[in-house]
Amino acid sequence: MLPGLTAEEHKRLILSVGTHRGKRLISPVEAAVLFAKAQAAGASLAECAKTVQLDGPTWVGRFLSLLKLPEDVRHLVDWGRAAGAVTFTAAAEIARLDSGDDQRGALQTALAHDLSSAEVRQLVQLRRRSRHTIEECAAAVLKMRPRIEVKHVFVGSVTPGLRARLGGLGQYERDHLFAGAARKVVGSVRVGGRLGAERFTLVGGKDFGEVIAAKKNVLEAEINEALATGLGGA
């Protein structure tokens, strides 16, 4: 067992990393936190990789790179393509950007335009090699697409009274709670989203854009109210 981890943490790490399980127990960022915890207790990257059957310590380094992302956007990272999230591979690329603002901008762009990992890599390379802004680099990447589809992204803040309670939940527990809250607020409109301890993100198509326009002054408050109801019933 990796040093610094409890038996439960070790189990959750083993069952989530280096596997193709359809449903994993923890998110990539939560796995990164456990790798960092083990490393702080003396585990080497090679030892971490061997324990979870990863192909070399470089992979563990990619997990740890996720901790360079601002805390308020880490909840957006998932293992594979999913509505309202960016993939682990794409997030690791975005973590190579030097600025937290650039990282936030790249994540927002990836969500709004459903960028593939290859497109995210192009975006990051353009930003690192030029003086162009993230928006300008994104425009250059999108020009290479035969067809552009724009999604609507809404980012809201969690009320201070809910943050401590949400911080005690795992990412997928928060996302399950959030899915119910979103359905309560937007009804049958198709949206995806992720819930962090301090922020939440909703992503959808044209019909969700209409919801944002209609509820722009109350959407954040209604989501928080639905979250509070969900937590109270838990």
NORKANOR-V313575 format. One record per residue. RES is the residue in one letter. PHI is phi in whole degrees, 0 to 359 (NA if undefined). PSI is psi in whole degrees, 0 to 359 (none if undefined). Layout:
BEGIN
res=[RES/RES]
phi=[PHI/PHI]
psi=[PSI/PSI]
END
This chain:
BEGIN
res=[M/L/P/G/L/T/A/E/E/H/K/R/L/I/L/S/V/G/T/H/R/G/K/R/L/I/S/P/V/E/A/A/V/L/F/A/K/A/Q/A/A/G/A/S/L/A/E/C/A/K/T/V/Q/L/D/G/P/T/W/V/G/R/F/L/S/L/L/K/L/P/E/D/V/R/H/L/V/D/W/G/R/A/A/G/A/V/T/F/T/A/A/A/E/I/A/R/L/D/S/G/D/D/Q/R/G/A/L/Q/T/A/L/A/H/D/L/S/S/A/E/V/R/Q/L/V/Q/L/R/R/R/S/R/H/T/I/E/E/C/A/A/A/V/L/K/M/R/P/R/I/E/V/K/H/V/F/V/G/S/V/T/P/G/L/R/A/R/L/G/G/L/G/Q/Y/E/R/D/H/L/F/A/G/A/A/R/K/V/V/G/S/V/R/V/G/G/R/L/G/A/E/R/F/T/L/V/G/G/K/D/F/G/E/V/I/A/A/K/K/N/V/L/E/A/E/I/N/E/A/L/A/T/G/L/G/G/A]
phi=[NA/293/297/85/256/283/300/292/297/298/298/295/292/300/277/241/250/69/220/246/304/296/238/263/276/227/278/302/293/295/295/299/298/290/298/296/295/294/297/296/270/114/286/274/298/295/295/298/297/296/298/257/62/272/276/100/292/303/296/296/300/294/298/298/297/298/284/278/288/303/300/284/237/295/293/280/268/229/290/231/292/206/300/80/220/249/287/306/298/294/296/296/294/297/296/285/289/282/259/299/295/296/296/298/298/293/295/298/295/299/289/295/245/50/293/284/299/295/291/297/300/298/301/295/297/298/294/286/261/223/262/288/285/303/298/292/294/297/300/295/293/292/297/279/276/289/213/253/240/261/251/261/243/240/247/234/260/279/295/307/294/262/297/297/292/290/295/275/259/285/302/286/293/297/294/295/298/293/301/294/294/296/300/296/270/258/67/275/296/280/221/238/185/223/240/262/286/242/224/226/226/241/227/201/270/301/294/289/301/292/296/301/297/284/245/304/267/232/301/300/295/292/296/296/295/292/296/298/296/297/290/293/269/282]
psi=[142/137/150/347/146/167/321/318/318/316/313/325/313/320/359/334/144/28/162/28/138/323/112/159/330/160/168/320/320/325/319/320/320/322/318/322/317/320/319/334/3/357/141/163/323/320/319/315/316/321/321/11/40/153/71/160/341/323/321/322/324/321/312/331/335/336/357/344/148/142/330/356/2/334/348/353/128/175/313/189/128/148/131/12/161/152/159/315/315/319/322/325/314/328/345/344/144/330/138/323/319/320/316/315/320/320/316/319/317/321/314/328/8/52/141/169/323/320/323/319/318/315/313/318/317/317/321/333/357/176/8/152/168/318/318/320/321/319/320/319/318/334/338/352/143/334/133/126/120/135/158/130/129/123/125/163/141/138/144/326/340/344/316/319/320/327/338/358/155/165/315/334/317/317/324/316/319/322/318/320/319/317/321/326/317/356/231/358/131/120/158/163/168/146/121/183/334/337/158/157/132/139/133/182/206/319/327/327/324/324/315/316/320/328/21/331/349/350/314/315/320/322/316/322/319/323/316/320/316/320/323/332/357/none]
END
